[in-house]
Amino acid sequence: MSFETLQDLLSHRARTQPDREVFSFLDGRGEQVASLTYGALHQRAAAIAAALRPGMKPGDTALLLYPSGLEFIAGFFGVLLAGGIPVPLCPPRGKSDVRRVATTRANARAQVVLTSSELLPLLRPMSGLPDWASVQWVASDTHTAAAPQGELPPARRHDTAYLQYTSGSTAAPKGVMISHRNALFNATDIQQSLGLTEASVVVSWLPMFHDFGMVFTLFAVLTSGARAVLLAPESFIKDPLTWLRALTEHRATHTGSPNFGYQRCVTHVAPEHRKDLDLSALRCAVSGSEPIRYETLRAFADAYQGVGFSYDVFDCGFGLAESTLRVTTGQRSRVLALHRDALERGTVTPVEETSPHCRLLVSCGKTAHGEGQHEMRLEIVDPGTRLPCPPGKLGHVWVAGPSVSPGYYENAEATRATFHNLLTGGDGTRFLDTGDLGFLDHGELFITGRAKELIIIRGENHYPQDLESTAVAAMPRLRDDSTVALGTEGETEDSIVLLAEAPDDASGEDVAALAGPVARAISESHGLSLSRFVLVARRGLPRTTSGKLQRLQSKEAWLRGDLSVLATWENARGDDETAPTVAPELDGLHWRAIEAWGRAWLARQLRLPDAHVTAQAPFTHLGLSSVDALAFSGALERLLGRKVPATTFFDHPTLRELAQSLQPAAEDVASPAAPTDALSELEQELQRAEQRIKH
């Protein structure tokens, strides 16, 4: 059955299956704390729509700033039923995020913000920002059953259903307009390609404000009639076992994660904790949203084959918000061993896996999921000639079809550049240039890198302009046009590198003094850790004839060793996961004991000298990222036997303040976890994403 709009789909489900449970939500212990049937979801959405309708005209936009949970889903459909356009965003945490939300609201022209009663008091001070005085704040969970009054003009399939924003805080916001047709086609495409049915159970920790989480675990669930069990991203970050146990207990048939999630389950779950799991019910484990590494997939499959997981369950895919989500997927993904240097020259050349020049690439599958012709088109294109590349040659990945967005909201120039690409001598079809590089082999897509400058860390987009602006603001000795932020791929995770031309008054000996404030600012403003700060000779970075820095050429020159490097600062943090498990003795749970334990934990986690971690140093000055804070709160919870919200680190920004705030509750704990047990769960850094501490 086909539907005109997303709200038509929900209304049909509510009318025909009102008592069928579709969504449930688990807390950090894996216990169900909320659920929704189709009927209840439609009723909640109608009540929200009734509250919004008096002040909302058809086509008005509304920001969604929700914590993890099911209220986001009700709010999303509530805006649709009121005739509005929902704009999902991650709630702000810190100054940089407030700027991100403010610039996005301005671009979307939203006069309504939906949130929960829990978050509303924390967000309402934003009303003091310029142009926010007239914004209507709605705590949607306070509105009870009611039906919207009056008739609205019927929504059509080509109308904008929602805006998916992809930009950072200082780059111009770009809202991808997703029509009802886009969303319904892509959801049905995912349903068919992944084999979702009414008997399927999807277990997911992906954030709903992200396209991966929203399309895969919301729309595709609704189109297929499957059931979804949801966890908060922060629950997964604190303890990956929460996800694995949910897969086991709910007999999940489908799940999904960016590459780093599977890697985390390999490095952060001890073998003895895996033995009680049962992953044999899984039929599909999607890997997407960031570069896919064969080594990670193989390591996960090997680690969990004893509890029923098979490598063939992986379904690797390629997608992006500009195409709603899915472009290609494919199970039993082939792996090609290719010559690394040849790939850099744009040529596909097979080599033996044992070759030192080998790079393993995982297939991202096909657009089609059967033998028939698919409505989506994919071409590998030479951007210079705009002609399809011959076999064995790399090119830009171009996509066209029903999933592709009409363009960016209120941004005609960017829409033309990205969405209105024509093949030379073609049939006039407009293609989306994804900005990714790849090639086709036997009809399967292989992605080799990103031609565009966007940096993707943990499945979340970061614009180099944002990081560079932060660096210059933190260290004014750096010129505005002298830094290049890069994303580099390591064996298990991506990292941030900053290339900086030396100031006129600097030498190689100044690298630590320059890098320190920059690393702290990037940690504080973006929740990321700077892995390297590379000081190069003045005017040593590649530029255009007009003097503009060339980021991609700078990265290539650095990787080749062609830059004139004066000095390199490297983050003290390493990749060694075998941190010592010795902790200070806890004399009861006095705040001084908590403080001493925390100093040891932070020193090991952040790979810093013990003397560098002082009780009075702000966490951000230590380089504590947002996900480090989640890991620290998880370790404290295991130590104290009580919940320690990650927001505690913002209320108490030094270790001493934090320890003192925790002492009163400690008196009620009879038998805290052993400190060695807490330290055995030391967390490696992960970058913020849909899984940040914004919930």
N, C-alpha and C positions, 0 to 999 in steps of 0.2 A: 504494500500500500504506500502510495506517495503522499506527501504532505506539502502544503504551500509554505508553511512557516514552522519555526521551532515551537511556538505556542500551540499551534494546531496539533503537533505531535504529542505534546504533554496532555492537551485536552482529550485527545483520543485515548491515551493510556489511562487517564483518570476516569474516563467514562466507561471503558470496557474492562479495566482491571483495577478498580479503586482500592482493593484491600491487599494488593500484591506489594510486598516490601521491595523497594528498589535500591535504597541507599541506607547504609548504616555507618556509624563512625565509632572508632575505637580510641580510647585514651592511651597514655604512655605505657600503661601496664597491659594493654591488649584487651581491655574489657570494653564491651559495647556500652556507650553512654548516650547514644541518640540513634534514631532511625526514622525513615520516611517511607510511607507507601505512596503510590501514585496519587491516590485521592488526597492524602494529607499534604503532599507537595503542592498540588494544584490549589488546595484550600489556603495554604500559607501564602502562595504567590498572589492569589486573588485578594487576600487581606492587605498585603503590601501595596498592590495596585490601587486598592481603594484609598489608601492613605496618600498615594502619590498623585492620583488622577486630578484633584482640584488645581494643583499648580503645575502640571506637566502637559505640554502640548505634544502632539504626535511628532516624533523626530527629535525631541529634546534628549540630551545626553545626561547620564547619571554615573558618577564614580561609585565603584564598589570597593570598599576598604574593609575587608572582613578578616577576622582571625580564622584559623583552620577550623573547619566544622561544616555542618550542613546548611547553616543559614545563608551562606554564599549562594547556594543553588536556589533557595527560595527567593532571595533578593534579585538574582539574575532574571528569573522568570517573572517576578513581580514587576520589574521595569518593563519587560516586554509586554505584559498584559496591560500595563498603563499606557502603552503606545510609545514608550521611550526607547533609547539605545543604551544598553549597559556598557560601561567601560571598566573592565576588571583591572585592578592594580594591587600590587603588594603594599600593605599598610606601611607608613613611614616609621623609621627608627633612626633618629639622628638628623643633623642639619642637612646632610647631603640628600637624604631621602625626602625631607620636607620640600627641598627645592625641586626634586624630581616630580613629586606629586603636584606641586604648585604649577610647574611649567606644563605638565600634562593636562591639568584641569583647564588652564588657560587655552591650550591648543584645542581641546575637545569642547570648549565653551560650556562646560557643565555647571549648572546652578543647583544641583542636588547631589548630596553625598550620602550613600547608604552604608551603615556599619552596624555593629552590635552594641547593645547597652553596656557591655563590658569595655569596649574600646572607645565609646563616644566621649567620656570625660577626658581621655588622653588625647583625642584628636581635636576636640572643640577649640582649644587655643589657636588652632590654625585660622580661626575666624578673624584674628587680628592681622593676618597677612593682607597686603594690598589687593583690592578687588574681591575679597572673600566675605565682606560684611553681609552681602545679600544671599550667600549660599545657604540653602536649606539642608539641615542635618536631620537624618532619619535613622533612628535605632529600630530596624525592621522587626526585631524579635519582640518588641513591645506591642505590636499590632495584632489583635486577635481576629477571629473569623469575621469577615465582612466581604461584600461583593462590590466591585467598582460600579459606580452609577453612570448611566448614559452609554451611548453607542460610539465607538470609534470607527473611523474609516478602516476598512479591512486592510491588514498588512499584506504585501505581495512578496513573492519569492525573491524578487530582485531588490527589495528594500534592504537597507543595512540592518543587520541583526545586532551586531556589537562591534566595538572598536578594540583591536588588540594592539597595544602600544609596545614598540620595540626599542625605543631609544633610551639613552642614559640621561644624566641630570643636566648637562650643559649643552650637549648636542641638541639640535632642533628636534622636538618630539615628532615621531612619525606613527600615526595611528592607522593600522591596517584595517580597512573597511571590509568586514566579512558579511556578506549577504546571507539571507536565509537559504538561498540555493546553494551557496558555497558550503555552508555548515552542514546541511542535510546530505548533499552529495558526498562530502568528505567523510562524514560519519558512516554513511551506508557503505562507502568504499572500504573503510576500516573494518566495519562489521563483516563484510564479505571476504576481505583479504585475510583476516585473522580467524575467521570461522566462529564468530560470536553468535550464540543462540540464546534462547530463553533459559536453557539449562546451564549457561556459562556463569562463572563467578569471577569477577574482576577484583583483585586486591591491589590497592595503590596507595602510595604515600606522596604522589606528585601533587604540587600545589595547583589549585583550581584556577588561579589567575593566570597561569602559564598555558600556552596553547596545547602542549602535550597532555597536561592534566585535564584541561577542559574538554577537548575534543575526544580524547580517548576514554576518559572515565566518566564523562557526563553525556555528551551527545551520542557516542557510539553505544553506550549502555541503553539509552532511551530508544534508539532505533532498533536495537536487537532484542530488547526485552530482558537482557541479562540483569544480574544483581551485582552491585558494587559495594565492597567493604573498604572504607577509607581510613587512613591514618594521617596524622599531622606530619608534615615534613620534618619538624624538629624532633618528633619521636624517633624517626629513623636515624637522624643524625646522632642523637644521644645514644641509641642502642640499635644497630642494624638487626639484631635478633627479633625486635618487635615486628618488623616486616616479615622475616622468615617464619616466625611462629604464627603470624596471621595467615600466611600462605598455607601453613600446615593445618591449623585448626579449622579454617573455613574451606579447605579442599579447593583452593583456588585453581581455576583452569587458565586464567590469563593474568598477566601482570606486565609491568614495564618500568624502565629506569634509564637515565643516561648512563654512559659507560662507568662513570665514577661510582655509581651506586653498587654495581656488581663488584667493582674493585674493593669497595669498602667492606663488603661481605667476606671477601677473601682475607683482607689484612686485619680486620677488626673483630672477627668472630673466631674464638679459639676452637681448635678441633674437638675438644671435649664438649663444647656447647652445641655441636652440630648433630650429635648422635641421636637426639630425640626428635629431630625434624623429619618430615615426610613431604617431599616435593613431587611425588609421583603423579599427582593429579594434574600438574601443570601441562598444558598443551601448547602454550605460547608465552614466551618471555621477550617482550619487545626491547630492543636496544636502539636508542636514537637520541636526538636533541643535541648531541655533541659528537666529535670524532669517535668512531668505533675502533677499538683495538683488539685484534685477534688474541693477543697475549692475555688480555683481561678475560675475554669470553672463555678461553681455554682453561685459565686458572680457576674461574668460577665453576665450570663444568667438572673439572677434576676434583675440586674441593667438596662438591655436593653430589657427586655421582653415587656415593654410598647411601644417600638418603633419597634416591629416586630421580635425580635430575639428569637429563640427557642434553648434550650439546645441541642436538637437533631441535630442541625446544626453542632455541633462540630464533627470533624473527628480527633481523636487522633492517633498518629502514632509513630513508632520507626524507626530510620534510622541513618546512619552514612556515612561519605565520603567514607570509604573503601568499601561500597556497593552502591556507586554512590549517593544515598540518601535514597529512600524508601526501607524498609524491610517489615513493616506491617502498615496498617491503618485500621480504622473502625469507622463508625458513630454509634450514639446511644450507646456509649461505656458503658459497664457495670462497676459497681463499687463494689469492694469487701471490706468487713470489716474484717480485719485480726489481729491476735494477734501479737503485735509488738515484744515481746520477742521471740516468736516462729520463726518469720521471721529471727531474728538475729542468731537463731540456725539452719536456713536452712529449716524450716518446715512451710507449709502453714496450718494455723489453724484458722477457722472462729470464730469471736466473734460478740457480739452485738455492734452496732454503738455507744451506750451509754457507753461502757466499757472504763475505763481510759487507758486500754492497747491497744485500737483500733488504727489501722492505715488504712486509706482508700487508696486503690490503684485503679487507672483507667486503664481499658483495653486499650492496644495499637493496638487491632484488630488482623487481620490475614494476612498471606502472600497472600492468595487467595482472590479474590473479586467477586467470583461467585461460582457455584456449582462444576465446573470442577477442575481437578488437576492443581496446579500451578507449574511453572518451578523452583521457588525458594524453597529451603529446609531450614527448621529451626529446630534445635535440642537444647534441654536443656541438658547439659553435665556435668558430674562430672569430673573436670579437673584432678583429681588423677587417676581415673580408665579409663578415656576417654570413658565411657559408658553412654548412655542416662539415665537421672535421672528418677526414677519412679514417677508416679503422686503424687502431694503434696510435692515434694522436689524441693528446689532451686538449680540452677546450672548456669554454664556459657552459654550465648546465642551464639550458633554457627550458621553460615549462609553459604549456598552455592547456586550457581546458576548464571544466566547470568548477574546479576547486580554487582556481586562481582569483584572488581578490580584484575588484575593480580598480583599486589603487589606495593611495594614502589620503586620509581625511584632510581636507583644506590644504593640500600640497600638490598643486598641479605640476610643478616643475619636477619634483621627485617622482611623481607618478609617471610622467612621460619617460624619464630616464630609466626607470626600473621595469615598468609594465608594458610599454609601447614599443617593443623591439621587433623589427621585421627582418625575416630572412631575405637575403639578396635573391631575387628571382622567385620568391615564394608566392604563396596564394593569398597573402594579405593578412594571415593570422598574426595577432599580436601575442608576443611571448614575454613572459617574466624572466628577466636575467637574474638568476639566484645569487650571482656573485661567487658561486662555488666552482672549483675546477674538478673535472672528472672525465671518464671515458666509458664507453659501452663495450662489453664483451659478452657475446651470445645474448644480447638483449638485456643484460644485467648492468646496473649502474655501479660504478666504483668511484668513490670520492677521494681525491688525492690532496685537497687542501682548499683554502679559501682565497679567491682572488680579491675579494673586498677586504677592507681594513678592519672590519668588525672582529673583536676578540670574544671568543666564546669560552667561558670557564664554568664548569659544572652545569652546562646546559643553559646558562644565562648570558645574555649579551652585554658586553662592555665596550663602550666607544673609546678609542685611544685618545680622542680629544679631551674626554673627561679626566682620564688619568694624567695626561700631560698638564692640564690646567691645574689640577691638584698639586702636582709636583712643583710647578713654577710658583704657585701661591705659598707653598711651604718653604721654598728656598728661593727667595727673590734674586739671588746671584745668578740663577739660571734664566736665560732669555726666553721670551715667549716662543720664539721660533727655533729653539735649539734642542728640543727633546722629542723622542719618538718612543711611544709605548708599544710593546710587542707582546703577543701571546706565543709561547713556544710549547711544543709537545714533548713531554718526557715519556718515560716508559710506562708510567701509570697515571700521570695527571698533567694538566696544563699548568703553566706558571706565567707570571708577569715579569718582563724584563724592561728596564728603562735605559735607552741609549741617550746620553746627554753630552752635548758639546761643552768643552771646558770653558768656564767664564774667563774673561781676560786676566783676572787676578788669581787664577787657580793653576795648580799643577797636580800631578798624579797623587801627591801626598795628601791632597785635600779630599780624596774620594769618600772617606768615612764621614767627614764633617758634612759633606754635601748629601750623602745618601741617607744618613740617620733621620733627619727631619722629613725627608720625602717618604721613607718607608713608614714612618709613624702616621703621616697624613693620609697615605693610601689605605692603611689599615683602618684609620678612624672614619674616613669619608666613604670608603667603598667596601669595607669588610674583606679586603684582599691582602695577601702578603706579597711584597716585592721580593722576588728571589734573587735578582741581580740588578746592580746599578753599574752601568758601563760608561766610564768617562772617556770620551774620544777627543781627538785634537780639534781645536777651533776650526770651524767650517769643514769638519771632517765627515759629515753625513751627506749622502747623495741629495742633490737638489735639481729642480727643473731649471730651464734657462731663465725663468723669471725669478728664481731664488726660492721657490716653494719646496719644503722638505718632501721627500718621497719615502713614505713609510715602508712600502713593500720592498723597494730597492735597498733601503737601509737594513731591513731584516735579512735579505739575501746576502748583502755584503758582510754583515756580522757573522752569519752562519758559515760563510766561506773563509772568514778570517781576513777579509780585505780592508777592514777599517783600521785606522791608526789609533789603537787603544792605548791610553795613558795608564789606566788602572781600572780594576774591577773590584767592586764590593759585592760580597756574597752574603746572603742571609745566613745567620748562624744555624738555622734549622736545617736538618738533613733528612734523608729518606730512611734512616735506620729505625725500624719499628721495635727494636729490642731494648727499649729503655729499662734501666734498672727498676726493680720493684721494691726498693728499700725506702721506707717512709719514716719520718720522725715518729717517736713514740707519742701517742696521744694520751696526755695526762687528763683523763676524763674527756670532756669536750669543751674545755675552757677556750675562749677565743684565741688565746695565744697559741694553743695547740693546733687549732684550725688554721691559724695564720702560718705556722711553721710547716704544716702539711701542704698548704696551698703554695708556699714558696717552692717546695720540692717538686710539686706537680707541675707548676708553671715552668720551672727551669728545664724539666725533662721534656715537656710538651713543646716549648718554644725553642729548645736547643740553645739556651742561653747560659752563660756562666752563673753559678749560684749567687755570686756577689752582685750581679746585675739586677737580680729580682729582689727589689726592696719592698717593704710593706707599704711605703708611702708613694710608690711610683704608680701613676695612672695606668690602667690596663692598656689603654691605647698606645701609651709610650713604650710598652713592652712588645708591641706588635700583635696584640691579641685580636684576631679577626672575629667576625660575628659568629662563625661556626666554631671557633675555639671556645667562645663563651658558652655555646651550647654543650660542647664536650665537657667543659669545666663544671657546668651546672649538673650534668649527668653524673660526673664523678663525685660531686658533693652530695647528690641525692643518695648514691650508694653508700657513701661514708656516714651520712647522718640519718639515713632511713626516713627521709621526709622530702617533700617536693621543694625544689629550689628553682623558681622561675628564672629564665635567662635574663629577664628584664631587671633582675636584682643587680646586675653588673652596671646598669645605667644609673640606678638609684644610689649605688655605693661603688664609686669608680676606682677605689684602691683596695688592695687586699686587706689592709687593716680595717677599713670601714666595713668591708664585706664580712670579715670574720666576726667583728663585734656585733653586726646585725644578726648573725646566725646563732650566737651563743644562747639567747633566751629559749629558743625552741629546742636547743640541744638537750636541755635538762629533762625533757619529757621522753627522750629516747632511751630505751632500756638496753638494747644490744645493737649498737651500730655495726655496719659491715667492717670487716678488718681492713686496715689501711692498705695492706698489700693487695687485697682483692680490688680495691678501688684503683690503685695504680696499675694493676694488670690490664685495665681497660683504657689505657692512655690513648687519646684520640690524635691522629694525624690531621693536619690542617685540610679542611675542605672549604671551598669558597661558597659565598652566599648564593642562593638561588631560590627557586620556588620553595626551598628548604632552609630559609634564613630564619633568624629569630625575630620575625616581624609578626608573630601570631600570639 
